[in-house]
Structures are given as C-alpha cells and as structure tokens.
C-alpha cells in the first residue's frame, strides 16, 4: 500500500511573524529616522538597542551590527590586520561567504577537511595546514554544531593566530559552558532570511576587546571614530551599517527566540534518536561538550545501498514529493567553480592555495567529499513541528527501504 502523502501545511513556514513586526516597521517609517546615525549623534534608536541586547544575549562585551554576515567576517579580518599574502584556514564544508570574505581582504583561504561525525572542521587537520603565511583561522559551526574550540584555541595561541568564529548558524549555541563567538577574537553572525534569528538580511560581530570593537566600527562606518565629527575619516573604511528596519525586526524576533530555540533542541534530540534507529541513516553528532545548538539546519547521512540504490538527488526528490521540507547542502568549497577555476581577484597570488585545478580533486578532501555525496538537510523550521509530524517524517524515510 503506498504511503499517504504528508500534508506539508503541518510544517511551520519561515519566517514566523505577526502584527508586532508590522507595527514596529510602521513606527520606523513614520519616525523618519531610517538610519542609526553616529554614537554621539544618533538618528534612529533600534540599531543601538539591538547591539546592546544581542551582546548581552551572547554573553559578549561588544556587538557591532552591520548589513550581513559575509561582510561581518570580512570586517573582522580586516580589523585584525589580515591582508595581502596572508593565509586563513577555513572549513571546506560551508557557504561560500566563509571563504569569499577572506578573498575580499586580499588574503588566501586554505580549506580544512571535516570531522566525519560532527561535520565541522577537524581540529586534528589544522596543524598540517599552517605555514609561515598563516594569519588566522575561521572555524565554521555548521548547523550550530561547535568546532572543538578549546583545542582549536590551543593551536591558535601556540602559533600566534587570530580566530574569527563563523557563527552564522549558531545563535544560542553553547560549548563547554561558553556561548559560541566568545572563544576566538570575535564571532560573526548572519540574520539572512532563513536564519534562526532573521531580519531578511543583516549581520553582527561580537567581541570582548574594546580596541577591536572600535577598529571594526571604524571600518564599517567609513573610517570614522567614535566621539569625532561625522565628516572626519581617519582610516580606510566602507559603509556596512545596519538599517533601522533590520534592527527593529530583530528586536521583535528576539522575543520569541528562546522558546523556538528550546523547541528546536528538544525536537532535534527526538528526531536524531528516531532517525539513528533506521539502518542506513546517521544524524550529525553534536560535538562532545555541547549543551545547546542553533540547529540552523538538521543534517543527516543516508547509505544508498540501504535505500534501493537511491542517489542523493532521488532521495531529496522523494522527500519533496511527499511534502517534507528539505534544503540543498553546501557543496564543498574546493568544488566551486570560482575556486576550482581560480576565478577570483586579479593581482593576487593563489599558487600556494590547497585548491584550484587538480588540487581541487575530491581525493584531497576525502571526508567532506564523501559526506556531501550522501547528506540531506532539513531546514530549521521543520524542528518547530509537532512530534507527531516528525514521526511521520521518520515513517516515510523507513518506507523508502521497502
């Protein structure tokens, strides 16, 4: 008997909003204060409020709000002095922004393979990638799952390297009693439309150094300095400021975050247990020492031989036809045309990179290549469904073995 199709209207859609978001946006419009202004001459109020609230939420001293998560990484690396000729070690399993932000500073990303259990940067492989050109490490907490930051920081300290945590997926994630973003020199966040905390676009940087926070602020606000006149510009900078619209939405979205965060973690544990009981399914393992995950995505692996030889595309299509929401996985960075064909910035020497042309062969990145070939991801909003609906997902996946 064919399995009854799941009604995908059971699954929450994202983003979730109500009249409060509509009201606050209307207030911003009517106020005529559509940008934040400067610290000494504020125009709007919501960017300043959000920075204070998000810093407190992430247990950090400082927060700089800006236009998106990509430029958050770029701005932090720039403020740390990363530039021409420097190398930055980045996880190979991530969105392109983790590496394109490095390219933007005229530095060279070096790709690190991943742990086959946790799907995040394998700390054991970092030492072999360090050269006399290495300046920084960008650990990416994929799906909110922490990289082993205590071990990574030991390596960074020993080799005098900066660490910029890519926390685009890890709002609220906590590793060994410390929220992500506080282990390294800084942590960067994204508020893009699909993120667990969203304003459509937007980003933030947290850190615990006033000197670094001031340098980042100057860079994202046209080289200005706090406490000085608006038309004084003291160093090279650009305009990556966040708008009042984005900050206002984020402040309302934060009100529901803790409730959603708790439910995502609760349901992720439940779904992981049930899926791991299926022969041929293996869910991403939380890094040991993790007490909470952002669960931006819920990744798991399937063994084709246990599902009648279905390949990844066919498996995804079966889920979608059944009304089960699923999302594309990030292709490993070494496979992307911009890196494989070295179509990047002119005048920069990429000859020492561990990618490009034959260096981008999957054999040089065996773990991530294998993981990608058989990985499926559910979007974070699926984890806001009822356990009954999650059970229906599990039962359908079981049925694919028949």
VEXGULO-38613 format. One record per residue (C-alpha): x, y, z. Coordinates in Angstrom, 1 decimal. Layout:
N
[r [X Y Z]] ...
This chain:
402
[r [0.0 0.0 0.0]] [r [1.5 3.4 -0.9]] [r [2.4 5.7 1.9]] [r [-0.1 8.5 2.4]] [r [1.3 11.9 1.4]] [r [2.2 14.2 4.3]] [r [0.3 17.5 4.3]] [r [3.2 20.0 4.2]] [r [0.9 22.6 5.7]] [r [1.6 20.9 9.0]] [r [5.1 22.1 8.9]] [r [5.8 25.7 10.1]] [r [6.8 28.2 7.4]] [r [9.7 30.6 7.9]] [r [9.9 33.4 8.9]] [r [7.4 33.5 11.6]] [r [5.9 36.9 12.3]] [r [2.8 38.7 13.5]] [r [1.4 42.2 13.9]] [r [4.2 43.2 16.2]] [r [6.7 43.2 13.3]] [r [4.2 45.2 11.2]] [r [3.7 47.7 13.9]] [r [7.4 48.4 14.6]] [r [8.2 48.8 10.9]] [r [5.4 51.2 10.6]] [r [6.8 53.1 13.6]] [r [10.2 53.3 11.9]] [r [8.7 54.6 8.7]] [r [6.6 57.3 10.5]] [r [9.5 58.4 12.6]] [r [11.6 59.5 9.6]] [r [14.6 58.1 11.3]] [r [15.6 55.4 8.9]] [r [19.3 55.0 9.8]] [r [21.1 54.8 13.1]] [r [23.4 57.9 12.8]] [r [26.6 58.0 14.9]] [r [27.1 57.1 18.6]] [r [27.4 60.8 19.6]] [r [24.7 62.0 17.2]] [r [22.1 59.2 17.0]] [r [19.3 59.4 14.5]] [r [17.4 56.1 15.0]] [r [17.3 54.1 18.1]] [r [16.8 50.5 17.2]] [r [20.3 49.7 15.9]] [r [21.8 50.9 19.2]] [r [19.2 48.9 21.2]] [r [19.8 45.8 19.3]] [r [23.6 45.9 19.6]] [r [23.2 46.1 23.4]] [r [20.6 43.4 23.6]] [r [22.4 41.0 21.3]] [r [25.8 41.4 23.1]] [r [24.0 40.6 26.4]] [r [22.3 37.6 24.8]] [r [25.5 36.2 23.5]] [r [27.4 37.0 26.8]] [r [29.8 39.4 25.0]] [r [31.0 42.8 25.9]] [r [30.6 44.4 22.5]] [r [28.3 44.0 19.4]] [r [28.6 45.8 16.1]] [r [25.5 45.4 13.9]] [r [26.0 45.6 10.1]] [r [24.5 44.7 6.8]] [r [25.1 41.0 6.5]] [r [27.1 38.0 7.8]] [r [29.5 38.0 4.9]] [r [30.9 41.5 5.5]] [r [30.9 40.6 9.2]] [r [33.7 38.1 8.5]] [r [35.4 40.5 6.1]] [r [35.3 43.4 8.5]] [r [36.7 41.4 11.4]] [r [39.6 40.0 9.4]] [r [40.4 43.5 8.1]] [r [40.3 45.0 11.6]] [r [42.7 42.2 12.8]] [r [45.2 43.2 10.0]] [r [44.6 40.2 7.7]] [r [45.6 41.2 4.2]] [r [47.7 40.7 1.1]] [r [49.8 37.5 1.2]] [r [48.2 36.1 4.4]] [r [46.5 32.7 4.6]] [r [43.4 32.0 6.5]] [r [42.3 28.4 7.3]] [r [38.6 27.8 6.7]] [r [36.3 24.8 6.9]] [r [35.7 23.2 3.5]] [r [32.1 22.5 4.3]] [r [30.3 25.8 4.5]] [r [28.6 28.5 2.5]] [r [30.9 30.4 0.0]] [r [30.8 33.5 2.2]] [r [33.2 32.0 4.8]] [r [35.9 32.0 2.1]] [r [34.8 34.9 -0.1]] [r [35.2 37.2 2.9]] [r [38.8 36.1 3.1]] [r [39.2 36.8 -0.6]] [r [37.8 40.3 -0.1]] [r [40.7 41.1 2.3]] [r [43.2 40.0 -0.5]] [r [44.2 37.0 1.6]] [r [44.1 33.4 0.6]] [r [41.7 30.8 2.2]] [r [43.1 27.4 2.9]] [r [40.5 24.7 3.1]] [r [40.3 22.2 6.0]] [r [38.5 18.9 5.8]] [r [35.9 17.9 8.4]] [r [35.2 15.5 11.2]] [r [33.0 12.6 9.8]] [r [30.9 12.5 13.0]] [r [30.2 16.2 13.6]] [r [30.5 17.6 10.0]] [r [32.6 20.6 11.3]] [r [36.3 21.5 10.9]] [r [38.5 18.6 12.0]] [r [40.9 20.3 14.5]] [r [43.4 17.4 14.0]] [r [44.0 18.6 10.5]] [r [44.7 22.3 11.3]] [r [48.4 21.9 12.2]] [r [49.2 20.4 8.8]] [r [47.8 23.4 7.1]] [r [49.7 26.1 9.0]] [r [52.6 27.8 7.1]] [r [54.6 30.9 7.7]] [r [51.9 32.8 5.8]] [r [49.0 31.7 8.1]] [r [47.4 34.6 9.9]] [r [44.0 33.4 11.1]] [r [41.5 30.5 11.4]] [r [37.8 30.8 10.6]] [r [36.1 27.8 12.2]] [r [32.5 27.4 10.9]] [r [29.9 26.0 13.3]] [r [27.8 24.2 10.7]] [r [24.2 23.8 11.7]] [r [25.1 25.4 15.0]] [r [27.4 22.5 15.9]] [r [30.6 23.7 17.6]] [r [34.0 23.1 16.4]] [r [36.2 21.9 19.3]] [r [37.1 25.4 20.2]] [r [39.2 24.6 23.3]] [r [41.6 22.5 21.2]] [r [41.5 25.0 18.3]] [r [42.4 27.9 20.6]] [r [45.4 26.0 22.0]] [r [46.7 25.6 18.4]] [r [45.9 29.2 17.6]] [r [47.7 30.5 20.7]] [r [50.8 28.3 20.1]] [r [51.1 29.6 16.5]] [r [50.1 33.2 17.2]] [r [47.0 33.1 15.0]] [r [43.8 35.1 15.1]] [r [40.4 33.2 15.4]] [r [37.2 34.5 13.8]] [r [34.3 32.2 14.6]] [r [31.7 32.0 11.8]] [r [28.5 31.7 13.9]] [r [26.1 32.3 11.1]] [r [24.3 29.0 12.1]] [r [24.9 29.1 15.8]] [r [22.8 31.8 17.6]] [r [22.5 30.5 21.1]] [r [24.9 27.5 20.7]] [r [26.9 26.8 23.8]] [r [30.1 24.7 24.0]] [r [31.6 23.7 27.4]] [r [29.7 26.5 29.2]] [r [30.6 29.3 26.8]] [r [28.5 30.6 24.0]] [r [30.0 30.4 20.6]] [r [31.5 33.6 19.3]] [r [33.3 34.2 22.6]] [r [36.1 31.6 22.2]] [r [38.1 33.4 19.5]] [r [39.0 37.1 18.9]] [r [35.4 37.6 17.6]] [r [32.3 35.9 16.4]] [r [30.3 36.8 13.3]] [r [26.6 36.2 12.8]] [r [24.1 36.3 10.0]] [r [20.4 37.3 10.1]] [r [19.7 36.3 6.5]] [r [16.1 35.3 5.7]] [r [16.4 31.6 6.6]] [r [18.5 32.0 9.8]] [r [17.0 31.1 13.2]] [r [17.1 34.9 14.0]] [r [16.3 36.9 11.0]] [r [15.6 40.3 9.5]] [r [15.8 39.2 5.9]] [r [19.4 40.4 5.7]] [r [21.8 41.7 8.4]] [r [24.7 40.6 10.5]] [r [26.6 41.2 13.7]] [r [30.0 40.9 15.2]] [r [30.6 40.2 18.9]] [r [33.9 40.5 20.7]] [r [35.3 41.2 24.2]] [r [38.0 43.7 23.2]] [r [37.2 47.4 23.1]] [r [40.2 48.1 20.8]] [r [39.0 45.5 18.3]] [r [35.4 46.7 18.5]] [r [36.4 50.3 17.8]] [r [38.5 49.2 14.8]] [r [35.6 47.2 13.4]] [r [33.2 50.0 13.9]] [r [35.5 52.4 12.1]] [r [35.9 50.1 9.2]] [r [32.1 49.5 8.7]] [r [31.3 53.2 9.1]] [r [33.6 54.9 6.6]] [r [36.7 55.2 8.7]] [r [35.1 57.3 11.3]] [r [36.0 57.3 15.0]] [r [33.6 57.4 17.9]] [r [33.4 60.8 19.5]] [r [34.7 62.7 16.4]] [r [32.8 64.7 13.8]] [r [30.9 62.9 11.2]] [r [33.0 64.2 8.3]] [r [36.3 63.2 9.8]] [r [37.7 59.9 8.4]] [r [40.8 58.5 10.0]] [r [41.4 55.3 8.1]] [r [40.2 53.3 5.1]] [r [36.6 52.2 5.7]] [r [33.4 51.4 3.9]] [r [29.7 51.5 4.6]] [r [28.3 48.3 6.0]] [r [25.9 49.8 8.5]] [r [22.7 48.1 9.5]] [r [19.4 49.9 8.9]] [r [16.8 50.8 11.5]] [r [14.4 48.5 9.7]] [r [16.6 45.4 10.2]] [r [17.3 46.2 13.8]] [r [13.6 46.8 14.6]] [r [12.6 43.4 13.1]] [r [15.5 41.7 15.0]] [r [14.3 43.2 18.4]] [r [10.8 41.7 17.9]] [r [12.2 38.4 16.6]] [r [14.4 38.0 19.7]] [r [11.3 37.9 21.9]] [r [10.4 34.5 20.5]] [r [13.9 33.2 20.1]] [r [14.3 31.4 23.4]] [r [11.0 29.5 23.0]] [r [11.9 28.4 19.5]] [r [15.5 27.6 20.4]] [r [14.3 25.3 23.2]] [r [11.8 23.6 21.0]] [r [14.4 23.1 18.2]] [r [16.8 21.5 20.6]] [r [14.1 19.3 22.1]] [r [12.8 18.1 18.7]] [r [16.3 17.7 17.3]] [r [17.2 15.2 20.1]] [r [13.9 13.4 19.5]] [r [14.3 13.2 15.7]] [r [18.0 12.2 16.0]] [r [17.1 9.3 18.2]] [r [14.4 8.1 15.9]] [r [16.4 8.5 12.7]] [r [19.5 6.9 14.1]] [r [17.4 3.8 14.7]] [r [17.0 3.3 11.0]] [r [19.6 1.1 9.3]] [r [21.4 3.3 6.8]] [r [20.7 6.7 8.5]] [r [23.2 8.7 10.6]] [r [22.5 12.1 12.0]] [r [25.2 14.7 12.6]] [r [26.6 14.1 16.1]] [r [26.7 17.1 18.4]] [r [30.3 17.9 19.4]] [r [31.1 16.5 22.8]] [r [30.6 19.2 25.4]] [r [27.8 20.9 23.6]] [r [24.8 21.9 25.7]] [r [22.7 23.7 23.1]] [r [22.8 24.0 19.3]] [r [21.4 26.7 17.0]] [r [20.2 23.9 14.6]] [r [20.0 26.2 11.6]] [r [19.9 23.0 9.6]] [r [19.5 19.4 10.6]] [r [22.0 17.3 8.5]] [r [22.0 13.5 8.2]] [r [23.5 10.9 6.0]] [r [21.9 8.0 4.1]] [r [23.5 4.9 2.7]] [r [22.3 4.4 -0.8]] [r [22.6 0.6 -0.6]] [r [20.0 0.6 2.2]] [r [17.5 2.6 0.2]] [r [17.3 0.6 -3.1]] [r [20.2 2.4 -4.6]] [r [18.6 5.9 -4.5]] [r [21.2 8.6 -5.1]] [r [21.2 11.9 -3.3]] [r [19.0 13.8 -5.9]] [r [16.5 11.0 -5.9]] [r [16.3 10.8 -2.1]] [r [15.7 14.6 -1.9]] [r [13.1 14.4 -4.6]] [r [11.2 11.6 -2.7]] [r [11.1 13.8 0.4]] [r [9.9 16.9 -1.5]] [r [7.2 14.9 -3.4]] [r [6.0 13.7 0.0]] [r [5.7 17.3 1.2]] [r [8.6 17.1 3.6]] [r [10.7 20.3 3.5]] [r [14.4 19.8 2.8]] [r [17.2 22.1 1.6]] [r [20.3 21.9 -0.5]] [r [23.6 21.1 1.2]] [r [26.5 23.4 0.7]] [r [28.9 21.9 -2.0]] [r [32.4 21.7 -0.5]] [r [34.3 24.9 -1.2]] [r [37.0 23.1 -3.2]] [r [34.5 22.1 -5.8]] [r [33.1 25.5 -6.5]] [r [33.9 26.9 -9.9]] [r [35.3 30.2 -8.5]] [r [38.0 28.2 -6.6]] [r [38.5 25.3 -8.9]] [r [38.9 27.6 -11.9]] [r [40.6 30.3 -9.8]] [r [38.2 33.0 -11.0]] [r [38.9 35.4 -8.1]] [r [40.6 38.7 -7.6]] [r [43.2 39.9 -10.1]] [r [46.7 40.5 -9.0]] [r [46.6 38.1 -6.1]] [r [48.9 35.1 -5.9]] [r [46.8 32.0 -5.2]] [r [49.6 29.5 -6.2]] [r [50.2 28.3 -2.7]] [r [46.5 27.5 -2.0]] [r [45.5 23.9 -1.5]] [r [42.7 24.2 -4.1]] [r [42.5 25.1 -7.8]] [r [42.7 22.9 -10.8]] [r [43.9 19.4 -9.9]] [r [44.4 20.5 -6.3]] [r [40.6 20.7 -6.1]] [r [40.2 17.0 -6.8]] [r [38.0 15.3 -4.2]] [r [40.8 12.9 -3.3]] [r [42.5 15.8 -1.5]] [r [39.4 16.3 0.7]] [r [38.1 12.7 1.2]] [r [35.9 13.2 4.2]] [r [33.9 16.2 3.1]] [r [33.6 14.8 -0.4]] [r [32.1 11.5 1.0]] [r [29.8 13.3 3.5]] [r [28.5 15.7 0.8]] [r [27.7 12.8 -1.6]] [r [25.2 11.3 0.8]] [r [24.0 14.1 3.0]] [r [20.5 15.5 3.3]] [r [19.4 18.5 5.3]] [r [16.1 19.6 6.9]] [r [15.6 23.3 7.4]] [r [15.4 24.6 11.0]] [r [11.7 25.3 10.8]] [r [10.9 21.6 10.5]] [r [12.2 21.3 14.1]] [r [9.4 23.5 15.2]] [r [6.8 20.9 14.1]] [r [5.0 18.6 16.5]] [r [6.5 15.2 17.4]] [r [3.6 13.6 15.6]] [r [4.6 15.3 12.3]] [r [8.3 14.3 13.0]] [r [7.1 10.7 13.4]] [r [5.5 10.9 10.0]] [r [8.8 12.0 8.5]] [r [10.6 9.1 10.1]] [r [8.0 6.6 8.9]] [r [8.2 7.9 5.4]] [r [12.0 7.5 5.3]] [r [11.6 4.0 6.6]] [r [9.2 3.3 3.8]] [r [11.9 4.1 1.2]] [r [13.7 0.9 2.2]] [r [10.8 -1.2 1.1]] 
